[in-house]
């Protein structure tokens, strides 16, 4: 894809903004859709009912049902360095809880719901910075909407009001295709995280075509693939604890999990230019 070489990291060769086509929509689209329609219409009523119940109750057990039964996800592969899978109490001590600020990578419209499942509650706050370093607040549903349409959340002036909630911070400011960790946005110095316990959360999603670095498909296409694909889907989640909000150390936790640290040139501005060029190759790359 030579025409997109301007958005390839020179050190690693990775193109972090390049999306993958969903299998149903690669070729023989009409035949693929027709073949999968019975499965889609079989699952759709259950999804609608589950969505209504979740909107009313906020129970994460409903999200679990949707992801495992309707979407075909296996149980989240949750891990912590140095702790065995059988050491359940020790693993649980690292899970997201009230008073935590958790820096996570940003990869898909499902991220907010993954956060809720790991936290065991839907009462979470998701913070995403703009390129200027100002933070915006999202819920799982509004973050999903933003991934498709670049909608903006509610601007946050003071993070201390969230100290009794589980807070997730997406420091990249924009989603990638899960091959690397994008440059972290330098936050406005008015934000202080001294009242929080600091953690990082490394997400790895499979199949990788469910990442959504650019909104090149619509919600219906994405949803159709989720409910009709028979491919087993997996999420690996690894958590680290930190004594302070030390950005270099936090960033290192992602690099230790095969997410390459890429050039600072591939930031939010570069992503916005990529999106425009991806949609219309006739425009100037710069």
C-alpha positions as semicolon CSV with decimal commas, in nm:
position;residue;x (nm);y (nm);z (nm)
1;X;0,000;0,000;0,000
2;X;0,256;0,252;-0,123
3;X;0,006;0,538;-0,129
4;X;-0,020;0,513;0,251
5;X;0,356;0,491;0,314
6;X;0,352;0,838;0,467
7;X;0,172;0,691;0,767
8;X;0,406;0,396;0,817
9;X;0,646;0,405;1,112
10;X;1,000;0,410;0,974
11;X;1,151;0,219;1,264
12;X;0,906;-0,072;1,281
13;X;0,736;-0,066;0,941
14;X;0,397;-0,067;1,115
15;X;0,100;0,125;0,974
16;X;-0,104;0,178;1,294
17;X;-0,399;0,348;1,126
18;X;-0,457;0,095;0,847
19;X;-0,791;-0,087;0,891
20;X;-0,869;-0,443;0,785
21;X;-1,177;-0,531;0,582
22;X;-1,440;-0,742;0,755
23;X;-1,461;-1,091;0,595
24;X;-1,827;-1,055;0,496
25;X;-1,756;-0,737;0,301
26;X;-1,435;-0,837;0,121
27;X;-1,579;-1,014;-0,185
28;X;-1,906;-1,172;-0,298
29;X;-2,072;-0,935;-0,053
30;X;-2,435;-1,001;-0,147
31;X;-2,388;-1,378;-0,133
32;X;-2,209;-1,355;0,203
33;X;-2,481;-1,136;0,354
34;X;-2,762;-1,356;0,220
35;X;-2,594;-1,668;0,362
36;X;-2,562;-1,510;0,708
37;X;-2,903;-1,341;0,729
38;X;-3,077;-1,632;0,913
39;X;-2,819;-1,614;1,194
40;X;-2,850;-1,236;1,207
41;X;-3,229;-1,240;1,241
42;X;-3,214;-1,525;1,493
43;X;-2,986;-1,330;1,727
44;X;-3,125;-0,980;1,668
45;X;-3,431;-1,009;1,902
46;X;-3,209;-1,133;2,186
47;X;-2,972;-0,842;2,131
48;X;-3,257;-0,590;2,136
49;X;-3,399;-0,734;2,458
50;X;-3,053;-0,744;2,618
51;X;-2,986;-0,383;2,515
52;X;-3,310;-0,265;2,674
53;X;-3,242;-0,457;2,995
54;X;-2,887;-0,322;3,010
55;X;-3,006;0,036;2,960
56;X;-3,246;-0,011;3,253
57;X;-3,025;-0,206;3,494
58;X;-2,663;-0,154;3,389
59;X;-2,586;-0,513;3,494
60;X;-2,255;-0,633;3,347
61;X;-2,394;-0,988;3,340
62;X;-2,602;-0,872;3,043
63;X;-2,288;-0,751;2,863
64;X;-2,132;-1,088;2,938
65;X;-2,430;-1,266;2,779
66;X;-2,412;-1,049;2,468
67;X;-2,038;-1,095;2,421
68;X;-2,023;-1,466;2,495
69;X;-2,352;-1,598;2,350
70;X;-2,438;-1,349;2,076
71;X;-2,092;-1,230;1,968
72;X;-1,899;-1,552;2,031
73;X;-1,624;-1,424;2,261
74;X;-1,442;-1,668;2,485
75;X;-1,386;-1,571;2,849
76;X;-1,149;-1,273;2,878
77;X;-0,792;-1,396;2,919
78;X;-0,700;-1,181;3,220
79;X;-0,344;-1,195;3,353
80;X;-0,089;-1,026;3,578
81;X;0,288;-1,076;3,558
82;X;0,414;-1,315;3,827
83;X;0,069;-1,442;3,927
84;X;-0,061;-1,782;3,816
85;X;-0,406;-1,829;3,666
86;X;-0,497;-2,047;3,966
87;X;-0,419;-1,769;4,216
88;X;-0,762;-1,613;4,188
89;X;-0,744;-1,393;4,499
90;X;-0,415;-1,236;4,390
91;X;-0,546;-1,179;4,038
92;X;-0,864;-1,019;4,172
93;X;-0,657;-0,769;4,372
94;X;-0,531;-0,618;4,046
95;X;-0,870;-0,587;3,877
96;X;-1,015;-0,239;3,820
97;X;-1,187;-0,094;4,128
98;X;-1,311;0,238;4,261
99;X;-1,030;0,489;4,300
100;X;-0,824;0,344;4,015
101;X;-0,696;0,541;3,719
102;X;-0,618;0,287;3,447
103;X;-0,428;0,383;3,133
104;X;-0,538;0,160;2,845
105;X;-0,475;0,132;2,475
106;X;-0,765;0,224;2,246
107;X;-0,850;-0,026;1,971
108;X;-1,222;-0,079;1,903
109;X;-1,585;0,030;1,954
110;X;-1,611;-0,245;2,216
111;X;-1,342;-0,110;2,449
112;X;-1,580;0,060;2,692
113;X;-1,775;-0,262;2,737
114;X;-1,451;-0,456;2,789
115;X;-1,367;-0,206;3,065
116;X;-1,708;-0,260;3,226
117;X;-1,670;-0,638;3,215
118;X;-1,326;-0,624;3,377
119;X;-1,450;-0,379;3,642
120;X;-1,767;-0,575;3,720
121;X;-1,966;-0,252;3,698
122;X;-2,099;-0,015;3,432
123;X;-2,038;0,283;3,660
124;X;-1,709;0,367;3,497
125;X;-1,564;0,684;3,349
126;X;-1,362;0,686;3,029
127;X;-1,137;0,985;2,962
128;X;-0,991;1,063;2,620
129;X;-0,765;1,364;2,549
130;X;-0,781;1,582;2,240
131;X;-0,459;1,688;2,070
132;X;-0,432;1,989;2,305
133;X;-0,431;1,766;2,613
134;X;-0,780;1,850;2,739
135;X;-0,979;1,551;2,865
136;X;-1,328;1,450;2,756
137;X;-1,559;1,212;2,940
138;X;-1,729;0,914;2,777
139;X;-1,947;0,621;2,877
140;X;-1,907;0,278;2,711
141;X;-2,185;0,361;2,463
142;X;-2,066;0,713;2,379
143;X;-1,708;0,588;2,335
144;X;-1,840;0,331;2,088
145;X;-2,027;0,605;1,901
146;X;-1,714;0,821;1,899
147;X;-1,506;0,542;1,744
148;X;-1,744;0,535;1,448
149;X;-1,811;0,906;1,407
150;X;-1,552;1,109;1,599
151;X;-1,821;1,248;1,828
152;X;-1,685;1,449;2,121
153;X;-1,766;1,376;2,485
154;X;-1,813;1,619;2,774
155;X;-1,510;1,832;2,858
156;X;-1,356;1,763;3,199
157;X;-1,198;2,041;3,405
158;X;-1,124;1,849;3,726
159;X;-1,062;1,473;3,751
160;X;-1,081;1,463;4,132
161;X;-1,461;1,438;4,111
162;X;-1,412;1,086;3,973
163;X;-1,199;0,955;4,262
164;X;-1,481;0,728;4,381
165;X;-1,524;0,570;4,039
166;X;-1,326;0,342;3,811
167;X;-1,153;0,569;3,560
168;X;-0,999;0,459;3,231
169;X;-0,764;0,697;3,050
170;X;-0,697;0,647;2,678
171;X;-0,378;0,848;2,646
172;X;-0,333;0,780;2,274
173;X;-0,636;0,999;2,210
174;X;-0,745;0,795;1,908
175;X;-0,781;0,424;1,823
176;X;-0,520;0,214;1,643
177;X;-0,523;-0,130;1,481
178;X;-0,364;-0,295;1,790
179;X;-0,024;-0,346;1,625
180;X;0,149;-0,071;1,820
181;X;0,108;0,190;2,092
182;X;0,055;0,540;1,954
183;X;0,229;0,848;2,099
184;X;0,070;0,954;2,427
185;X;-0,090;1,297;2,434
186;X;0,076;1,540;2,674
187;X;-0,204;1,629;2,915
188;X;-0,294;1,977;3,031
189;X;-0,098;2,032;3,358
190;X;-0,421;2,126;3,538
191;X;-0,501;1,756;3,572
192;X;-0,368;1,578;3,881
193;X;-0,400;1,206;3,954
194;X;-0,258;1,204;4,308
195;X;-0,587;1,079;4,454
196;X;-0,588;0,768;4,233
197;X;-0,422;0,427;4,236
198;X;-0,241;0,406;3,901
199;X;-0,260;0,103;3,674
200;X;-0,222;0,019;3,307
201;X;-0,432;-0,219;3,100
202;X;-0,296;-0,382;2,785
203;X;-0,567;-0,505;2,546
204;X;-0,503;-0,751;2,260
205;X;-0,804;-0,832;2,040
206;X;-0,846;-1,125;1,801
207;X;-0,942;-1,141;1,517
208;X;-0,767;-0,811;1,449
209;X;-1,022;-0,704;1,187
210;X;-1,252;-0,607;1,475
211;X;-1,020;-0,320;1,561
212;X;-1,141;0,009;1,413
213;X;-0,855;0,256;1,366
214;X;-1,065;0,459;1,120
215;X;-1,444;0,474;1,073
216;X;-1,430;0,309;0,730
217;X;-1,742;0,100;0,801
218;X;-2,078;0,172;0,962
219;X;-2,224;0,045;1,288
220;X;-2,458;-0,195;1,111
221;X;-2,176;-0,358;0,913
222;X;-1,967;-0,398;1,227
223;X;-2,260;-0,536;1,427
224;X;-2,356;-0,773;1,145
225;X;-2,005;-0,920;1,144
226;X;-2,002;-0,957;1,522
227;X;-2,327;-1,153;1,544
228;X;-2,285;-1,367;1,231
229;X;-1,916;-1,456;1,236
230;X;-1,850;-1,812;1,354
231;X;-1,484;-1,731;1,418
232;X;-1,395;-1,757;1,787
233;X;-1,315;-1,416;1,928
234;X;-1,066;-1,350;2,206
235;X;-0,960;-1,063;2,429
236;X;-0,639;-1,073;2,629
237;X;-0,612;-0,821;2,912
238;X;-0,301;-0,766;3,122
239;X;-0,284;-0,527;3,417
240;X;0,011;-0,353;3,584
241;X;0,029;-0,139;3,901
242;X;0,239;0,175;3,947
243;X;0,330;0,387;4,249
244;X;0,285;0,715;4,061
245;X;0,157;0,850;3,730
246;X;0,491;0,787;3,560
247;X;0,422;0,808;3,185
248;X;0,748;0,645;3,061
249;X;0,699;0,346;3,294
250;X;0,333;0,315;3,198
251;X;0,425;0,324;2,830
252;X;0,686;0,053;2,886
253;X;0,414;-0,187;3,006
254;X;0,262;-0,180;2,657
255;X;0,596;-0,227;2,485
256;X;0,659;-0,536;2,701
257;X;0,348;-0,691;2,546
258;X;0,453;-0,670;2,181
259;X;0,297;-0,329;2,115
260;X;0,578;-0,139;1,948
261;X;0,632;0,223;2,044
262;X;0,610;0,422;1,723
263;X;0,724;0,763;1,601
264;X;0,584;1,075;1,761
265;X;0,493;1,194;1,411
266;X;0,207;0,941;1,398
267;X;-0,009;1,136;1,640
268;X;-0,370;1,259;1,636
269;X;-0,296;1,517;1,366
270;X;-0,141;1,249;1,145
271;X;-0,441;1,025;1,210
272;X;-0,684;1,297;1,102
273;X;-0,489;1,349;0,779
274;X;-0,488;0,973;0,720
275;X;-0,866;0,955;0,762
276;X;-0,920;1,232;0,508
277;X;-0,680;1,076;0,258
278;X;-0,821;0,725;0,311
279;X;-1,165;0,857;0,221
280;X;-1,043;1,059;-0,078
281;X;-0,703;0,981;-0,236
282;X;-0,725;1,293;-0,451
283;X;-0,658;1,527;-0,160
284;X;-0,309;1,639;-0,062
285;X;-0,141;1,401;0,184
286;X;-0,004;1,695;0,379
